[in-house]
Amino acid sequence: MLPASHATGSPMPSNLFANIPSTDHLSFWADHGLDAQRVAKFLDLDKRDVAHLADVSPASVRWDQKIPQEVLNYLTEIAVICGLVAQFFDGDARKTQLWFQTRNPLLGNISPRDMVRYGRHEKLRKVVMEALTENGIPLPSAVDVTIREGTGGSKKKARTS
């Protein structure tokens, strides 16, 4: 089997697509896209937490089609981190949630949830990615992605491998 290559013809790293979970174990994504409220509830984040982290007014945080883009972007990043952790726990949502709630000595004796609340989600993502790699978690062979265009939303499906 030949390695995947990009436009220059040189081999692409095998972990290029390992930054997203291979399966939606936590049911954060549905036909309509990310269920942002479900992500916030999973980590017990209230509207004030979300507003602070997305740098928007608490009054502007909503969960319908008019969700602020900053909130959607932030919670998408958090959902991906949660999904990667769930992948480690073989899709066990309860273990994943417990891991996020429990203080961890390798994270400075704070919980992953608090890292998210303190705006340290990028550091948490890097630590999670390193741990998955070190533990030999299999990389996804293919990922289906639904892309919504504009606010009206024609959908396109893409498959990467």
DSSP file (Angstrom, degrees, kcal/mol; ACC not computed):
  #  RESIDUE AA STRUCTURE BP1 BP2  ACC     N-H-->O    O-->H-N    N-H-->O    O-->H-N    TCO  KAPPA ALPHA  PHI   PSI    X-CA   Y-CA   Z-CA
    1    1 A M              0   0    0      0, 0.0     0, 0.0     0, 0.0     0, 0.0   0.000 360.0 360.0 360.0 132.5    0.0    0.0    0.0
    2    2 A L        -     0   0    0      1,-0.1     3,-0.1     3,-0.0     2,-0.1  -0.584 360.0-109.0 -82.9 144.3    1.4    3.4   -1.0
    3    3 A P        -     0   0    0      0, 0.0    -1,-0.1     0, 0.0     2,-0.0  -0.384  39.1 -98.4 -69.3 150.7    1.5    6.2    1.7
    4    4 A A        -     0   0    0      8,-0.2     8,-2.7   157,-0.1     2,-0.3  -0.376  46.0-168.2 -63.1 146.0   -1.0    9.1    1.3
    5    5 A S  B     -A   11   0A   0      6,-0.3     2,-0.1    -3,-0.1     5,-0.0  -0.962  12.9-136.0-137.3 156.7    0.6   12.1   -0.4
    6    6 A H    >   -     0   0    0      4,-1.5     3,-2.5    -2,-0.3     6,-0.0  -0.278  52.8 -66.6-100.1-167.9   -0.3   15.7   -0.8
    7    7 A A  T 3  S+     0   0    0      1,-0.3    -2,-0.0     2,-0.1    -1,-0.0   0.745 131.1  56.1 -55.8 -29.5    0.0   18.0   -3.9
    8    8 A T  T 3  S-     0   0    0      2,-0.1    -1,-0.3     1,-0.1    -3,-0.0   0.617 110.6-119.9 -80.2 -10.7    3.8   17.9   -3.9
    9    9 A G  S <  S+     0   0    0     -3,-2.5    -2,-0.1     1,-0.3     3,-0.1   0.351  71.3 128.4  90.4  -7.4    3.9   14.2   -4.0
   10   10 A S  S    S-     0   0    0      1,-0.1    -4,-1.5    -5,-0.0    -1,-0.3  -0.542  70.0 -90.1 -82.5 151.4    5.7   13.8   -0.6
   11   11 A P  B     -A    5   0A   0      0, 0.0    -6,-0.3     0, 0.0    -1,-0.1  -0.251  37.2-133.0 -61.8 143.4    4.2   11.5    2.0
   12   12 A M        -     0   0    0     -8,-2.7    -8,-0.2     1,-0.1     4,-0.0  -0.725  32.6 -95.5 -93.1 147.1    1.8   13.0    4.5
   13   13 A P    >   -     0   0    0      0, 0.0     3,-1.5     0, 0.0     4,-0.2  -0.343  28.0-130.6 -60.0 141.3    2.2   12.2    8.2
   14   14 A S  T 3  S+     0   0    0      1,-0.3     3,-0.4     2,-0.1    -2,-0.0   0.724 105.9  54.7 -67.6 -20.2    0.0    9.3    9.2
   15   15 A N  T >  S+     0   0    0      1,-0.2     3,-1.6     2,-0.1    -1,-0.3   0.213  71.5 111.4 -98.3  16.8   -1.4   11.2   12.2
   16   16 A L  T <  S+     0   0    0     -3,-1.5     3,-0.4     1,-0.3    -1,-0.2   0.841  86.4  37.1 -57.2 -36.1   -2.5   14.2   10.1
   17   17 A F  T >  S+     0   0    0     -3,-0.4     3,-0.9    -4,-0.2    -1,-0.3   0.244  88.9  97.6-101.9  11.9   -6.2   13.4   10.8
   18   18 A A  T <   +     0   0    0     -3,-1.6    -1,-0.2     1,-0.2    -2,-0.1   0.460  60.6  84.4 -80.0  -0.3   -5.7   12.3   14.4
   19   19 A N  T 3  S+     0   0    0     -3,-0.4    -1,-0.2    -4,-0.2    65,-0.1   0.487  89.7  52.2 -83.6  -1.0   -6.8   15.6   15.8
   20   20 A I  S <  S-     0   0    0     -3,-0.9    61,-0.1    63,-0.1    60,-0.1  -0.968  96.2-100.0-129.4 149.9  -10.5   14.7   15.6
   21   21 A P        -     0   0    0      0, 0.0    63,-0.1     0, 0.0    -2,-0.1  -0.326  21.2-135.2 -67.2 150.6  -12.2   11.7   17.0
   22   22 A S  S    S+     0   0    0     61,-0.1     2,-0.3     1,-0.1   122,-0.2   0.721  88.2  28.1 -77.6 -20.8  -13.0    8.9   14.5
   23   23 A T  S    S-     0   0    0     60,-0.1     2,-1.7   120,-0.1     3,-0.2  -0.977  79.5-118.8-140.4 149.8  -16.5    8.5   15.9
   24   24 A D    >   +     0   0    0     -2,-0.3     3,-1.4     1,-0.2     5,-0.1  -0.544  44.5 163.4 -87.1  70.6  -19.1   10.7   17.6
   25   25 A H  T 3  S+     0   0    0     -2,-1.7    -1,-0.2     1,-0.3    68,-0.2   0.790  72.7  47.3 -60.0 -30.4  -19.2    8.7   20.8
   26   26 A L  T 3  S-     0   0    0     -3,-0.2    -1,-0.3    53,-0.1    -2,-0.1   0.356 105.6-123.7 -98.7   5.5  -20.8   11.5   22.8
   27   27 A S    <   +     0   0    0     -3,-1.4    -2,-0.1     1,-0.1    11,-0.1   0.861  63.3 141.6  54.7  41.6  -23.5   12.3   20.2
   28   28 A F        +     0   0    0     51,-0.1     7,-3.3     6,-0.1     2,-0.4   0.761  59.4  57.9 -79.4 -27.0  -22.4   16.0   20.0
   29   29 A W  E     +B   34   0B   0      5,-0.2     2,-0.2    -5,-0.1     5,-0.2  -0.871  62.3 165.5-109.5 139.0  -23.0   16.1   16.2
   30   30 A A  E >   -B   33   0B   0      3,-2.0     3,-1.5    -2,-0.4    -2,-0.0  -0.651  58.7 -71.4-131.2-170.1  -26.3   15.4   14.5
   31   31 A D  T 3  S+     0   0    0      1,-0.3     3,-0.1    -2,-0.2    -2,-0.0   0.813 132.2  49.8 -57.8 -30.5  -27.7   16.0   11.1
   32   32 A H  T 3  S-     0   0    0      1,-0.3     2,-0.3   116,-0.0    -1,-0.3   0.540 117.9-105.0 -89.6  -6.2  -27.9   19.7   11.8
   33   33 A G  E <  S+B   30   0B   0     -3,-1.5    -3,-2.0     2,-0.0    -1,-0.3  -0.821  72.0   3.9 118.4-159.2  -24.4   20.2   13.1
   34   34 A L  E     -B   29   0B   0     -2,-0.3     2,-1.2    -5,-0.2    -5,-0.2  -0.394  54.4-142.0 -67.6 133.4  -22.9   20.6   16.6
   35   35 A D     >  -     0   0    0     -7,-3.3     4,-1.5     1,-0.2     3,-0.4  -0.761  24.9-178.6 -91.3  86.7  -25.3   20.5   19.5
   36   36 A A  H  > S+     0   0    0     -2,-1.2     4,-2.3     1,-0.3    -1,-0.2   0.843  76.2  55.4 -60.5 -38.2  -23.5   23.2   21.4
   37   37 A Q  H  > S+     0   0    0     26,-0.2     4,-2.6     1,-0.2    -1,-0.3   0.884 104.8  53.6 -64.6 -37.7  -25.8   23.1   24.4
   38   38 A R  H  > S+     0   0    0     -3,-0.4     4,-2.2     2,-0.2    -1,-0.2   0.884 108.4  50.3 -63.8 -38.4  -25.1   19.3   24.8
   39   39 A V  H  X S+     0   0    0     -4,-1.5     4,-1.5     2,-0.2    -2,-0.2   0.944 111.5  47.5 -64.0 -48.3  -21.4   20.1   24.9
   40   40 A A  H  <>S+     0   0    0     -4,-2.3     5,-3.1     1,-0.2     4,-0.2   0.913 113.7  47.7 -60.3 -43.7  -21.8   22.8   27.6
   41   41 A K  H ><5S+     0   0    0     -4,-2.6     3,-1.2     3,-0.2    -1,-0.2   0.880 104.6  60.6 -65.5 -37.9  -24.0   20.5   29.7
   42   42 A F  H 3<5S+     0   0    0     -4,-2.2    -1,-0.2     1,-0.3    -2,-0.2   0.881 115.4  33.8 -57.3 -39.3  -21.6   17.6   29.3
   43   43 A L  T 3<5S-     0   0    0     -4,-1.5    -1,-0.3    -3,-0.2    -2,-0.2   0.299 112.8-117.6 -99.4   8.8  -18.9   19.7   31.1
   44   44 A D  T < 5 +     0   0    0     -3,-1.2     2,-0.5     1,-0.2    -3,-0.2   0.910  56.8 160.4  55.4  46.2  -21.4   21.5   33.3
   45   45 A L      < -     0   0    0     -5,-3.1    -1,-0.2    -6,-0.1     2,-0.1  -0.867  26.5-150.8 -97.4 127.1  -20.6   24.9   31.8
   46   46 A D     >  -     0   0    0     -2,-0.5     4,-2.4     1,-0.1     5,-0.2  -0.375  34.2 -94.2 -89.4 176.8  -23.2   27.5   32.4
   47   47 A K  H  > S+     0   0    0      1,-0.2     4,-2.7     2,-0.2     5,-0.2   0.837 125.5  55.3 -62.1 -33.0  -23.9   30.5   30.0
   48   48 A R  H  > S+     0   0    0      2,-0.2     4,-2.5     1,-0.2    -1,-0.2   0.927 108.7  47.7 -65.1 -43.4  -21.6   32.7   32.0
   49   49 A D  H  > S+     0   0    0      2,-0.2     4,-2.5     1,-0.2     5,-0.2   0.950 114.9  45.5 -59.3 -49.8  -18.7   30.3   31.6
   50   50 A V  H  X S+     0   0    0     -4,-2.4     4,-2.4     1,-0.2    -2,-0.2   0.910 112.8  50.3 -62.3 -43.6  -19.4   29.9   27.9
   51   51 A A  H  X>S+     0   0    0     -4,-2.7     5,-2.4    -5,-0.2     4,-0.8   0.923 111.9  47.7 -61.1 -45.6  -19.7   33.7   27.4
   52   52 A H  H ><5S+     0   0    0     -4,-2.5     3,-0.5     1,-0.2    -2,-0.2   0.931 114.8  45.1 -61.3 -46.7  -16.5   34.4   29.2
   53   53 A L  H 3<5S+     0   0    0     -4,-2.5    -1,-0.2     1,-0.2    -2,-0.2   0.831 117.6  43.0 -70.2 -32.8  -14.5   31.8   27.3
   54   54 A A  H 3<5S-     0   0    0     -4,-2.4    -1,-0.2    -5,-0.2    -2,-0.2   0.480 109.9-123.6 -90.5  -3.0  -16.0   32.8   23.9
   55   55 A D  T <<5 +     0   0    0     -4,-0.8     2,-0.3    -3,-0.5    -3,-0.2   0.930  69.1 120.9  60.1  49.8  -15.6   36.5   24.8
   56   56 A V  S   <S-     0   0    0     -5,-2.4    -1,-0.2    -6,-0.1    -2,-0.1  -0.870  72.0 -83.2-131.8 167.3  -19.2   37.4   24.2
   57   57 A S    >>  -     0   0    0     -2,-0.3     3,-1.4     1,-0.1     4,-0.6  -0.477  33.7-127.8 -68.9 139.2  -21.9   38.9   26.4
   58   58 A P  G >4 S+     0   0    0      0, 0.0     3,-0.9     0, 0.0    -1,-0.1   0.849 110.5  59.4 -56.4 -32.9  -23.7   36.3   28.6
   59   59 A A  G 34 S+     0   0    0      1,-0.2   -11,-0.0   -11,-0.0    -2,-0.0   0.744 100.4  56.2 -68.0 -21.5  -27.0   37.7   27.2
   60   60 A S  G <4 S+     0   0    0     -3,-1.4     2,-0.5     2,-0.0    -1,-0.2   0.626  79.4 106.0 -86.6 -12.4  -25.9   36.7   23.7
   61   61 A V    <<  +     0   0    0     -3,-0.9     2,-0.3    -4,-0.6     6,-0.1  -0.561  44.8 151.9 -73.0 119.6  -25.3   33.0   24.5
   62   62 A R        -     0   0    0     -2,-0.5    -2,-0.0     2,-0.1     9,-0.0  -0.932  44.5-139.4-144.0 164.8  -28.1   31.0   23.0
   63   63 A W  S    S+     0   0    0     -2,-0.3   -26,-0.2     4,-0.1   -27,-0.1   0.275  71.5  86.3-114.3   9.5  -28.5   27.5   21.7
   64   64 A D  S >  S-     0   0    0      1,-0.0     3,-1.5     2,-0.0    -2,-0.1  -0.095 102.8 -68.3 -96.2-162.4  -30.7   28.0   18.6
   65   65 A Q  T 3  S+     0   0    0      1,-0.3    -1,-0.0    -2,-0.0    -3,-0.0   0.660 129.0  62.3 -64.6 -16.0  -29.8   28.8   15.0
   66   66 A K  T 3  S+     0   0    0      2,-0.0    -1,-0.3     3,-0.0     3,-0.1   0.089  70.4 144.0 -99.1  23.3  -28.7   32.3   16.1
   67   67 A I    <   -     0   0    0     -3,-1.5    -6,-0.1     1,-0.1    -4,-0.1  -0.393  62.5-101.3 -58.4 133.2  -25.9   31.0   18.3
   68   68 A P    >>  -     0   0    0      0, 0.0     4,-2.3     0, 0.0     3,-0.5  -0.329  24.1-127.6 -59.3 139.3  -23.0   33.5   18.1
   69   69 A Q  H 3> S+     0   0    0      1,-0.2     4,-2.9     2,-0.2     5,-0.2   0.847 108.9  58.0 -58.1 -36.0  -20.2   32.2   15.9
   70   70 A E  H 3> S+     0   0    0      2,-0.2     4,-2.2     1,-0.2    -1,-0.2   0.896 108.0  46.5 -62.4 -39.7  -17.6   32.7   18.6
   71   71 A V  H <> S+     0   0    0     -3,-0.5     4,-2.7     2,-0.2     5,-0.2   0.928 113.1  48.8 -67.2 -45.7  -19.6   30.4   20.9
   72   72 A L  H  X S+     0   0    0     -4,-2.3     4,-1.8     1,-0.2    -2,-0.2   0.917 112.3  48.4 -61.1 -44.5  -20.0   27.8   18.2
   73   73 A N  H  X S+     0   0    0     -4,-2.9     4,-1.9     2,-0.2    -1,-0.2   0.934 113.6  46.7 -61.7 -47.1  -16.3   27.9   17.4
   74   74 A Y  H  X S+     0   0    0     -4,-2.2     4,-2.0     1,-0.2    -2,-0.2   0.943 113.9  46.4 -62.5 -48.5  -15.2   27.6   21.0
   75   75 A L  H  X S+     0   0    0     -4,-2.7     4,-2.5     1,-0.2    -1,-0.2   0.773 107.3  58.9 -69.9 -24.7  -17.6   24.7   21.8
   76   76 A T  H  X S+     0   0    0     -4,-1.8     4,-2.1    -5,-0.2    -1,-0.2   0.930 106.7  47.7 -64.9 -44.9  -16.6   22.9   18.6
   77   77 A E  H  X S+     0   0    0     -4,-1.9     4,-1.8     1,-0.2    -2,-0.2   0.914 113.8  47.3 -60.8 -42.5  -13.0   22.9   19.8
   78   78 A I  H  X S+     0   0    0     -4,-2.0     4,-2.6     1,-0.2    -1,-0.2   0.903 109.2  54.0 -66.6 -41.1  -14.2   21.6   23.2
   79   79 A A  H  X S+     0   0    0     -4,-2.5     4,-2.5     1,-0.2    -1,-0.2   0.877 106.9  52.0 -60.7 -38.6  -16.4   18.9   21.7
   80   80 A V  H  X S+     0   0    0     -4,-2.1     4,-2.3     2,-0.2    -1,-0.2   0.923 109.6  48.6 -65.2 -43.5  -13.4   17.6   19.7
   81   81 A I  H  X S+     0   0    0     -4,-1.8     4,-2.2     1,-0.2    -2,-0.2   0.937 112.4  48.8 -61.3 -45.9  -11.3   17.4   22.9
   82   82 A C  H  X S+     0   0    0     -4,-2.6     4,-2.5     1,-0.2    -2,-0.2   0.912 110.8  51.3 -59.3 -42.6  -14.2   15.5   24.6
   83   83 A G  H  X S+     0   0    0     -4,-2.5     4,-1.9     1,-0.2    -1,-0.2   0.869 107.7  51.8 -63.6 -38.0  -14.5   13.2   21.7
   84   84 A L  H  X S+     0   0    0     -4,-2.3     4,-1.4     2,-0.2    -1,-0.2   0.904 110.8  47.6 -66.0 -40.4  -10.8   12.4   21.7
   85   85 A V  H  X S+     0   0    0     -4,-2.2     4,-1.7     1,-0.2     3,-0.2   0.916 110.0  52.8 -65.7 -41.7  -11.0   11.5   25.4
   86   86 A A  H  <>S+     0   0    0     -4,-2.5     5,-3.3     1,-0.2     6,-0.4   0.865 103.6  58.1 -60.2 -35.5  -14.1    9.4   24.7
   87   87 A Q  H ><5S+     0   0    0     -4,-1.9     3,-1.4     1,-0.2    -1,-0.2   0.899 103.8  51.9 -61.1 -40.4  -12.1    7.6   22.0
   88   88 A F  H 3<5S+     0   0    0     -4,-1.4    -1,-0.2     1,-0.3    -2,-0.2   0.894 109.8  49.3 -61.7 -39.8   -9.5    6.6   24.7
   89   89 A F  T ><5S-     0   0    0     -4,-1.7     3,-1.8    -5,-0.1    -1,-0.3   0.068 120.3-108.7 -89.5  24.7  -12.3    5.2   26.9
   90   90 A D  T < 5S-     0   0    0     -3,-1.4    -3,-0.2     1,-0.3    -2,-0.1   0.817  75.7 -53.0  53.3  36.1  -13.8    3.2   24.0
   91   91 A G  T 3 <S+     0   0    0     -5,-3.3     2,-1.0     1,-0.2    -1,-0.3   0.521  90.9 151.3  83.5   5.6  -16.8    5.5   23.8
   92   92 A D    <>  -     0   0    0     -3,-1.8     4,-2.1    -6,-0.4    -1,-0.2  -0.605  25.8-169.7 -75.5 103.8  -17.8    5.3   27.5
   93   93 A A  H  > S+     0   0    0     -2,-1.0     4,-2.6     1,-0.2     5,-0.2   0.865  82.4  53.8 -64.6 -37.8  -19.5    8.7   28.1
   94   94 A R  H  > S+     0   0    0      2,-0.2     4,-2.5     1,-0.2    -1,-0.2   0.925 110.3  45.7 -65.4 -44.7  -19.6    8.2   31.9
   95   95 A K  H  > S+     0   0    0      2,-0.2     4,-2.5     1,-0.2    -1,-0.2   0.897 113.1  51.9 -63.8 -38.9  -15.9    7.5   32.2
   96   96 A T  H  X S+     0   0    0     -4,-2.1     4,-1.9     2,-0.2    -2,-0.2   0.938 111.3  45.9 -62.4 -46.8  -15.1   10.4   29.8
   97   97 A Q  H  X S+     0   0    0     -4,-2.6     4,-1.5     1,-0.2    -2,-0.2   0.902 112.0  51.6 -63.9 -41.4  -17.2   12.8   31.9
   98   98 A L  H  X S+     0   0    0     -4,-2.5     4,-1.4     1,-0.2    -1,-0.2   0.903 107.2  53.5 -61.6 -42.0  -15.6   11.5   35.2
   99   99 A W  H  < S+     0   0    0     -4,-2.5     3,-0.3     1,-0.2    -1,-0.2   0.910 108.7  49.3 -59.7 -42.6  -12.2   12.1   33.7
  100  100 A F  H  < S+     0   0    0     -4,-1.9    13,-2.8     1,-0.2    14,-0.4   0.815 113.9  46.4 -66.7 -29.1  -13.1   15.7   32.9
  101  101 A Q  H  < S+     0   0    0     -4,-1.5     2,-0.4    -3,-0.2    -1,-0.2   0.676  96.6  86.5 -86.8 -18.4  -14.4   16.2   36.5
  102  102 A T  S  < S-     0   0    0     -4,-1.4    11,-0.1    -3,-0.3     8,-0.1  -0.677  82.4-114.0 -95.3 133.6  -11.5   14.7   38.4
  103  103 A R        -     0   0    0     -2,-0.4     8,-0.3     8,-0.2     7,-0.1  -0.350  32.4-154.9 -60.3 142.1   -8.4   16.5   39.4
  104  104 A N  B > > -C  110   0C   0      6,-1.7     3,-1.9     1,-0.1     5,-1.7  -0.978  16.7-151.0-128.2 120.9   -5.4   15.1   37.6
  105  105 A P  G > 5S+     0   0    0      0, 0.0     3,-1.2     0, 0.0    -1,-0.1   0.796  99.3  59.7 -61.7 -27.0   -1.8   15.4   39.0
  106  106 A L  G 3 5S+     0   0    0      1,-0.3    -3,-0.0     2,-0.1     0, 0.0   0.584 104.3  51.8 -76.9  -7.7   -0.4   15.4   35.4
  107  107 A L  G < 5S-     0   0    0     -3,-1.9     3,-0.3     3,-0.2    -1,-0.3   0.004 135.8 -82.3-113.0  25.9   -2.4   18.6   34.7
  108  108 A G  T < 5S-     0   0    0     -3,-1.2    -2,-0.1     1,-0.2     3,-0.1   0.763  79.2 -67.8  80.2  24.8   -1.2   20.5   37.7
  109  109 A N  S   <S+     0   0    0     -5,-1.7     2,-0.3     1,-0.3    -1,-0.2   0.777 108.2 114.4  61.3  31.3   -3.7   18.8   40.1
  110  110 A I  B    S-C  104   0C   0     -6,-0.8    -6,-1.7    -3,-0.3    -1,-0.3  -0.859  71.0-101.5-119.8 163.6   -6.7   20.5   38.5
  111  111 A S     >  -     0   0    0     -2,-0.3     4,-1.9    -8,-0.3    -8,-0.2  -0.489  23.7-121.2 -81.3 153.0   -9.5   18.9   36.5
  112  112 A P  H  > S+     0   0    0      0, 0.0     4,-2.1     0, 0.0   -11,-0.2   0.865 115.9  58.5 -57.8 -35.3   -9.6   18.9   32.7
  113  113 A R  H  > S+     0   0    0    -13,-2.8     4,-2.6     1,-0.2     5,-0.2   0.919 105.1  48.8 -60.2 -43.4  -13.0   20.7   33.1
  114  114 A D  H  > S+     0   0    0    -14,-0.4     4,-2.4     2,-0.2    -1,-0.2   0.858 105.8  57.3 -66.7 -33.7  -11.3   23.4   35.0
  115  115 A M  H  <>S+     0   0    0     -4,-1.9     5,-3.2     2,-0.2     6,-0.2   0.927 109.4  46.1 -59.6 -42.1   -8.6   23.7   32.4
  116  116 A V  H ><5S+     0   0    0     -4,-2.1     3,-1.7     4,-0.2     5,-0.3   0.946 112.6  49.6 -62.6 -48.0  -11.4   24.3   29.9
  117  117 A R  H 3<5S+     0   0    0     -4,-2.6    -2,-0.2     1,-0.3    -1,-0.2   0.807 109.3  52.4 -62.4 -30.6  -13.1   26.9   32.3
  118  118 A Y  T 3<5S-     0   0    0     -4,-2.4    -1,-0.3    -5,-0.2    -2,-0.2   0.356 120.7-107.2 -87.8   6.2   -9.7   28.7   32.7
  119  119 A G  T < 5S+     0   0    0     -3,-1.7     3,-0.3    -4,-0.1    -3,-0.2   0.717  86.3 122.6  78.9  20.2   -9.2   29.0   29.0
  120  120 A R     >< +     0   0    0     -5,-3.2     4,-2.1    -6,-0.2    -4,-0.2  -0.023  26.2 121.1-102.6  28.9   -6.5   26.4   28.8
  121  121 A H  H  >  +     0   0    0     -5,-0.3     4,-2.7    -6,-0.2    -1,-0.2   0.819  69.4  57.1 -66.1 -30.2   -8.3   24.1   26.3
  122  122 A E  H  > S+     0   0    0     -3,-0.3     4,-2.1     2,-0.2    -1,-0.2   0.921 108.7  45.9 -67.2 -41.9   -5.4   24.4   23.8
  123  123 A K  H  > S+     0   0    0      2,-0.2     4,-2.3     1,-0.2    -2,-0.2   0.916 112.9  51.3 -63.8 -42.0   -2.9   23.0   26.3
  124  124 A L  H  X S+     0   0    0     -4,-2.1     4,-2.7     1,-0.2    -2,-0.2   0.914 107.6  52.7 -61.0 -43.1   -5.4   20.3   27.2
  125  125 A R  H  X S+     0   0    0     -4,-2.7     4,-2.7     1,-0.2    -1,-0.2   0.921 109.9  48.5 -58.4 -44.5   -5.9   19.4   23.6
  126  126 A K  H  X S+     0   0    0     -4,-2.1     4,-2.4     2,-0.2    -1,-0.2   0.913 112.0  48.3 -63.5 -42.7   -2.1   19.0   23.2
  127  127 A V  H  X S+     0   0    0     -4,-2.3     4,-2.4     2,-0.2    -2,-0.2   0.920 112.8  48.5 -63.4 -43.7   -1.8   16.8   26.3
  128  128 A V  H  X S+     0   0    0     -4,-2.7     4,-2.5     2,-0.2    -2,-0.2   0.921 111.2  50.1 -62.6 -44.7   -4.7   14.6   25.2
  129  129 A M  H  X S+     0   0    0     -4,-2.7     4,-2.2    -5,-0.2    -2,-0.2   0.918 111.6  48.3 -61.3 -43.5   -3.2   14.2   21.7
  130  130 A E  H  X S+     0   0    0     -4,-2.4     4,-2.8     1,-0.2    -1,-0.2   0.916 111.5  50.1 -62.6 -42.9    0.2   13.3   23.2
  131  131 A A  H  X S+     0   0    0     -4,-2.4     4,-2.0     2,-0.2    -2,-0.2   0.900 109.6  50.4 -64.0 -40.9   -1.5   10.8   25.5
  132  132 A L  H  <>S+     0   0    0     -4,-2.5     5,-2.3     2,-0.2     4,-0.3   0.927 112.7  46.8 -62.1 -43.8   -3.4    9.2   22.7
  133  133 A T  H ><5S+     0   0    0     -4,-2.2     3,-1.3     1,-0.2    -2,-0.2   0.929 112.5  49.2 -63.2 -46.1   -0.3    8.8   20.6
  134  134 A E  H 3<5S+     0   0    0     -4,-2.8    -1,-0.2     1,-0.3    -2,-0.2   0.818 111.5  50.0 -63.9 -30.7    1.7    7.4   23.5
  135  135 A N  T 3<5S-     0   0    0     -4,-2.0    -1,-0.3    -5,-0.2    -2,-0.2   0.377 112.0-119.0 -91.5   4.2   -1.1    4.9   24.3
  136  136 A G  T < 5 +     0   0    0     -3,-1.3    -3,-0.2    -4,-0.3    -2,-0.1   0.805  42.9 178.3  67.3  30.4   -1.3    3.7   20.7
  137  137 A I      < -     0   0    0     -5,-2.3    -1,-0.2    -6,-0.2   -49,-0.1  -0.518  38.0-107.3 -65.4 127.3   -4.9    4.7   20.2
  138  138 A P        -     0   0    0      0, 0.0    -1,-0.1     0, 0.0     3,-0.1  -0.266  29.7-123.6 -62.0 140.3   -5.6    3.8   16.5
  139  139 A L        -     0   0    0      1,-0.1  -121,-0.1    -3,-0.1     2,-0.1  -0.536  34.4 -95.4 -80.3 148.3   -5.9    6.7   14.1
  140  140 A P        -     0   0    0      0, 0.0  -123,-0.1     0, 0.0     3,-0.1  -0.385  24.3-155.0 -64.7 139.3   -9.1    7.0   12.1
  141  141 A S  S    S+     0   0    0      1,-0.3     2,-0.3    -2,-0.1    -2,-0.0   0.774  79.5   2.3 -84.3 -27.4   -8.9    5.4    8.7
  142  142 A A        -     0   0    0   -120,-0.1     2,-0.4  -125,-0.0    -1,-0.3  -0.977  64.0-158.0-156.7 147.6  -11.6    7.7    7.3
  143  143 A V  E     -D  160   0D   0     17,-1.6    17,-1.9    -2,-0.3     2,-0.4  -0.995  11.2-144.2-132.3 128.3  -13.7   10.6    8.7
  144  144 A D  E     -D  159   0D   0     -2,-0.4     2,-0.4  -122,-0.2    15,-0.2  -0.789  21.5-172.8 -90.0 134.0  -17.0   11.8    7.3
  145  145 A V  E     -D  158   0D   0     13,-2.3    13,-2.3    -2,-0.4     2,-0.5  -0.992  14.4-153.9-129.4 133.1  -17.5   15.6    7.6
  146  146 A T  E     -D  157   0D   0     -2,-0.4     2,-0.5    11,-0.2    11,-0.2  -0.938  13.1-164.0-106.3 125.9  -20.6   17.6    6.9
  147  147 A I  E     -D  156   0D   0      9,-2.6     9,-1.9    -2,-0.5     2,-0.5  -0.937   5.4-153.1-113.1 125.0  -20.0   21.2    5.8
  148  148 A R  E     -D  155   0D   0     -2,-0.5     2,-0.6     7,-0.2     7,-0.2  -0.837  11.6-143.6 -96.6 131.1  -22.8   23.7    5.9
  149  149 A E  E  >> -D  154   0D   0      5,-2.3     4,-1.4    -2,-0.5     5,-0.8  -0.837  58.3 -32.2 -96.9 124.9  -22.5   26.6    3.5
  150  150 A G  T  45S-     0   0    0     -2,-0.6    -2,-0.0     1,-0.2     0, 0.0  -0.043  93.2 -62.5  64.4-169.6  -23.7   30.0    4.7
  151  151 A T  T  45S+     0   0    0      1,-0.2    -1,-0.2     2,-0.1    -2,-0.0   0.742 132.4  59.8 -86.4 -24.5  -26.6   30.4    7.1
  152  152 A G  T  45S-     0   0    0     -3,-0.1    -2,-0.2     2,-0.0    -1,-0.2   0.856 102.1-141.9 -72.1 -35.7  -29.2   28.9    4.8
  153  153 A G  T  <5 -     0   0    0     -4,-1.4     2,-0.3     1,-0.2    -3,-0.2   0.950  31.3-177.0  85.7  55.7  -27.2   25.7    4.8
  154  154 A S  E   < -D  149   0D   0     -5,-0.8    -5,-2.3     1,-0.0     2,-0.3  -0.675  32.9-133.7 -72.3 143.9  -26.8   23.6    1.8
  155  155 A K  E     -D  148   0D   0     -2,-0.3     2,-0.4    -7,-0.2    -7,-0.2  -0.767  22.0-169.6-106.0 145.8  -24.8   20.6    2.9
  156  156 A K  E     -D  147   0D   0     -9,-1.9    -9,-2.6    -2,-0.3     2,-0.4  -0.988  12.9-145.6-126.6 140.9  -21.8   18.9    1.4
  157  157 A K  E     -D  146   0D   0     -2,-0.4     2,-0.4   -11,-0.2   -11,-0.2  -0.880  16.9-176.0-105.9 139.3  -20.4   15.6    2.5
  158  158 A A  E     -D  145   0D   0    -13,-2.3   -13,-2.3    -2,-0.4     2,-0.4  -0.964  10.1-158.9-129.9 149.1  -16.7   15.0    2.4
  159  159 A R  E     -D  144   0D   0     -2,-0.4     2,-0.4   -15,-0.2   -15,-0.2  -0.992   8.4-169.1-130.7 125.0  -14.7   11.9    3.2
  160  160 A T  E      D  143   0D   0    -17,-1.9   -17,-1.6    -2,-0.4    -2,-0.0  -0.846 360.0 360.0-111.0 150.3  -11.1   11.9    4.1
  161  161 A S              0   0    0     -2,-0.4    -1,-0.1   -19,-0.2  -157,-0.1   0.337 360.0 360.0-144.2 360.0   -8.8    8.9    4.3
